[in-house]
Amino acid sequence: MENYNIRELVDRFLQAETTLEEEERLYEFFQKDTLPEDLMQYKEMFMAYSVLRYDKNSLHKGEEVDQSAVVSIENDGNSDKSGKGKKRIFSLYKKICIGIAASLLIGVLGFSAYRHYEVNRLEKLYGGSYMIINGVRIDDLTKIEPEIKEGINKAAAMEKLCDLKAKQDDIESRMINSINDKKEREYIQKLLCD
């Protein structure tokens, strides 16, 4: 029966409808080592919240406390008239929405910063470059970067081909020069040229 009540309290907690006493029951319940399988997913969350809770008895003697803060912590001025305790100002739903909005803002700002970095990088590499496609001059580096890279890759491939041809010509020349017989040398040159 207690597990059913705990499940109901967890649901109410997630909807920000529990009182401080009910939250204390939840914190104590989730301190147990063995829990029902379906409630294990909440254990870490309630353990974390239990560390943050306010405990009047944990204060050391002689320690001064701002009483207005204690009242604020105990009921936050939002106790309902039935005496069930405070309701949270922000529900968990609102906190999640704020977190998502903040994450999206960070993502947008991060993407914007990366985009700015990328444009500056392209400007340093290809500043002043442009292409004429179908009679239209395009100098937006973000649009012509793939074309520039393709051109650079083709040039690199041609350079490798030229190097390979130069090495081949060098090897042929050495081979021909190593032949002492003039007729045989001319015959091999003729074969290589065909």
N, C-alpha and C positions, 0 to 999 in steps of 0.2 A: 504494500500500500504506500510505503514511504517513497518508493521509486516513482510511482505515479504522480505523487505530489511534487517531487523534485522535477519531473519532466514538465509539469504545469508551471512550476516556478521558473524553469529555464526559458520556456516560451514567453512568459511574462517579462523576464529579465531582458530578453532580446527585443521586446517591444517597449522597453523602458517603463514598465508599469509596476516594478517591485518596490517594496519599502526597504528601508535600511535593515530591519530585522530579517526580512526574507532573504536579502542578499547575504547576510551573515550566515543564515542556514545553508545557503548554496556554497559559500566559501568553506564552511566546515565539512559539508558533505563531500566536496571534491578534494579534500585533504586525504581521504581514504585511499589505501593502496589498491583495493579491488572495487571496481565499479561495473555496472552493467555495460555491455559492449556498446550499445547505442549512445551512452553518455560519455564514453572515453574521449570522444572528439572535443568535448568542452573542458576537459580537465586542465589542460595547459592554460586556457584563457582564464578560468576561474582562479587558478593558482596565481597567475600574474595580477589579477584584480585584487586578490586577497592581500597581496603585499602592499598595495596602494591604499588600502582602507584606513579609515581614521579609527583609532582606538583610544578612548578617554583614559583607560587604565594604564596605558603604556607610558604616560608622562612620568618623569622622575619628580620626586618631591622637591619643592623649591623652584621648579622650572616655571618660568612665567609664560603665560599663554594669553594672547589677545582674546578676551571673551567674546568679542563680536565675531571673530573668526570661528570660534567654537560653535556659536549659535548658527553661523552661516554654514558650517560643515554639517552640523547635526540635521538641520532641516532646510537650509538654503532658502528660507522664507517661502517655501512652496508647499507647506503641509496642506493637505486637503482638510476640509472641515470635518470629515468623519474620523480624523486622527490616525489614518493609515500611514502617515509619514510623507516624506517628500516625493515628488515626481521629478525626474531629471529634467533640466532645462532643455537640453538637446537629447533627443532620442537617439538610439543607436543608428537608426536609419539616416538621420540628418548628419551624424558624424561620418558615416560611410560615404554619403554624397559629397561632403566637404573633402574627404580624403581622395575620392575619385576625381573631383574637380581639380584639386591640387596636383594630383598625378598627371592629369591631362595637361595642365598648365606647364608643368615641368617638362613634359614630353614635347609640347609645342615649342617651348623656349629652346630646348635642346636641339630639336630639328632645325629651328631657325638659325641657331648658332652654327650648327654643322653646315647648313646651306651657305651661310655667309663665309665660313672658312673655305668651303669648296669653290665658291666663286673667286675668292682671293687667290686660291691655289691655281685655278685655271688662268686667271689674269697674269700671274707671274710666269706661268709656263708658256702661254700662247697669246699674251697681250698683243693687240694689233692684228691678230689673225682674223680672216674673214673668208667666206666662201660665196660663190655665186652659183645658185641653184635655180634653174629655170628662169634665168634673167633677174633674179632677186638676190640682192646682197644680204647675206646673213652674217652678222658679227656678234650675235649672242653666243658666247662661248659654251654655255650649257647645251645649246642645240647642236653646235658643230663639233663638240668634243669627240663624239663617236667617229665622225668622219676623219678628224685629225688623227685620232689613234689608229684608225684603219690605214690611213696614208703612211703613218710612221711604221706600222707593222709590215706593210708592203715594201717600203724602202729597206727595212732591215732584212727582209727575205731576199730582195734583189742583191743587197750587199753580200749576204752569205753565198748566193749563187755565183757572184763575181769572184769572191775569194776562192770558191771551189774550182771555178774555171781557171783561175790564175795558178792554183796548185797543180791542176791537171796539166796545164801547158808547161809548167816548170819540170814536172816529172817526165813528160814526153821529150822535152829538150835535152834533159840529162841522159835519157835513155838513148836518144839518137846520137848524141855526142860521144857516147861510150862505144859506139860501133866504129871499128877501124876501117872496114872495107867500105869504099866510097859507093860502089854499086848497090851494095846491100842497104846502106844508109838511105840512098835515094829511093829505093824500093819501099822501105818501111815508112818514109815520109809520105810517099804517095798513098800508101794504105791508110795512114792516119788522117790524111786530108779528105779522103773519100768518105 
